[in-house]
């Protein structure tokens, strides 16, 4: 009788809890083939005024959403039953957890149940389907398949070289002009000769010719006689020139000023009224300008002044010399530094184009796992039963017995652990060996499940698990689990995707374990892991 009462109470309790549960989670199957669809279903019963919001996700854990089906509504008296289905799939075999998700009912969040599903490989019947060897790598017929990279590098080098050449020539030209033209008359005479060599008016460019011709005259007057010739109109310039000639007591004739005025007005007509003087008039205007400049230069009186050298003492002159030397030295240093930086940029750009950015970054800035891979490796024996492996760094002894419960510790006769790095480092490897007090048959699959559950308890999330047999070079077999999981960094609050590999071996009541973690997608870490696993040797356990 009591048994029936307890059973009744149990059924009533189950019914009560079932009524309290607002969201029912179900799936059409827990095991499917690669690429096949899982149908995940959420059901909830609400009144007619309730508002329900189902999640809009692209992934449920490691499973991809391939179809979000419309919500089905079933009316049941004064309530509605809402049914939402999702089509999920995965293209890698293994066991996956569909995590709990939030469903909002009237603004309040309710969690769905988490489900465990398995994705299996497609079985291939090798008796009916003939197997073929893997084909060799076919060499590329075109030996310059990446010709565009080299062409881009050449264009980049030529462009930078042209830029450097232009800068240097411009700097040299400016320096030569500063050194050659010591007086205004020398500058004006030289520019007049250069203007004639251009033959502008002979080519029909009369306006450009008169512009340069009058600019040469105005620049000379401004520098030599010190009046604002470039900013003045022709009339203002002539008035200023007459006033300056009186003030400076210049012995300039009225004819010279009139000839200069006539040419300047002729230039104004050419530039603004599109006048076209005859060839002989152009030649005469050029001669008038040259004669006017020479006459003005000769008419400037020589003022007898105390030479600058007599006003400056030797210390001041020496100081000026030092300042000039420092300026020249600074320019040379600037040019040298710029050339070195330009060369470095050019070389870096060339290797980025031809080798890729990752190659330059890893070789110039460095990469932690690349340095491990290319460093000096150590081959050593760890634990009992011994595990001989080759690693980029020596594994240091760690004590894991403190984290074991007393009941579990009572079963262990000897436990040794060695590790390098941590779960948040770029690379982590650990070797553990365990000998039990009483010999018993060890189930590697169950031991592997305990190991993976331990990883989950330490913060591993969304774990993808794949299993396969593993055999050492000596023919000793064990079990290998591998896959990926997410790890949350509590300090930075960021999630990190890690790839893991776990090896388990059993010998005479003893267990040997190798665990490797590294960041997913790190090619250097993949090479390190392959080299470590290929070097595994096991010693026979001593009784």
C-alpha positions, 0 to 999 in steps of 0.5 A: 500500500505504501508503495502505491502511495509513494508512486502516486505522490511521485506521479503527482510531483511529476505532473506539477513540475511538468505544468510549471515548465513553460517550454518543452524541448524535443528533437526528432533524432539524437543520431544522424549522418553528416549533413543530415537535418536534425529537427529541433522543436520548442513548444509552449502554451500561452493565453491569447494575450501573451507575447512569445519571442523565439530566438533568431540564431544562425547556430545552436552551439556547433550546429548550423541552422539551415532552416527556421520554420514558421511558427505553428499555432494550435488553439486549445479552448482559450489558450494557444499552443505555439510550436517553433521548429529549427532545421540543424546540421553539422558536417563533421562527425562527433558528439555535440551539445545543443545548448539551452537558449532563452525564449521570451514569454511576456518579457520573461526569459525561459530556458529550453533544455540542452540536448546531446546529439551525435553525427556519424560518418557515412559508411562506405561499402568497400566491397561494392565501391572500389578504392583508389590510391590518392593521386600525386600532386600535379605540378603547375604547368605555368611556372610564373602563375603568380606573375601579377605579384612580381609585376606589382612588386616591380611597379612598386619599386620603380614608383618609389625609385622615381619618387626618390630621384625626383626629390633628390634632383629637386633638392639639388636644383634648388641648392644649385640655384641658391649657390649660383645666383649670388646677386639679383643681376646675375639671376635676371641675366641667367633667367633671360638666357633660359627664357630665350632657350625655351623659344616660347614665342616661336612656338606660338606661346606669346602670352607665356613668353611675356609673362616670364619676361615681365616677371624677370624684370619685376623680380629684379626691381623688387630685389635690387631697388627694394620696391614691391614690384610683383604686387604693383600694377604697371603704373604703380611700378613706374611711379615707385621706380621714379620715386626710388631713383630720386631717393637713392640718387640713381643716375637713370635716364628718363628714356630707360624708364619709358622703355621699361614702361612701354614693354610692361604695357605691351605685356599687359595687352598681350596677357589681358587683351589678347594682343599679338605683337609682331616678331620683331616687336617681341625681339625689341621688347626683350632687348629693351628689358635686358637693357633696362635691367643692366642700366638700372643695375649700373645706376644704383649707387655704391654705398660705402658701408663698413664691411660686415666682417669688421662689425662681427668679431671672430667668435660670432663668425665662428658661431655662424659657421658652426650653425651652417655646419650643423644644418648641413649635417642635419640634412645629411642625417635626414636624407640618410635616415629617409633612405634607410626607411624607404629601403625598409618599406620597399623591401617589406612591400616586396615580401608582402606582395610576393610572400604574403602579410603573415609571412612578413609579420611572423618573420619580422615581428615574430610569432611565439609558436614559430619560435617554439617550432624552430627552437632547440627541441628536447627528448626526455622520459617522463613519469612511470610507466615512462613516456618518452616524447620530444618537446620544444621545451622541458616539461616541468613537474606539477602536482595534481594530487591536491585537486583530487578527492580523497576517495580517488586519491586512495586508489592511486599508488603513484601519480606523476605529471609534467607540463609546459604552459597553461590553457590560456597560453599559445601552446600547452602540453602535459604528460601524466602517468598513473599507477593504481594500487590494485590492478584492474582492467581499464576502459580507455573510453570511460577514462577518456570521457572522464578526462573530457568532463574534467576539461568542461569543468575547467571552463571548456565550452561547445566542445566538439569530440572525435575519437580514433585509435592511435598507434605508436611507432613501436606498435602500442595502441591507445585511444585518441580524442581530438576536436575544439572547444571555446575557453572564456578568459575571465580577465579580458572577458573574451572567448578563445577557440582552442584545438585539443588532442588527448592520448590515453594508453593503458599498461598493467593497471597503469594509465599514460596520458598526453594532452595538447592545447593550442589556438585553433588555426595556428599552423605552427602549433599544428606542426609542433603537435604533429612532431610531438605525437610522432615522437611518442614512445612508451616504456613497459610498466614495471610491476 
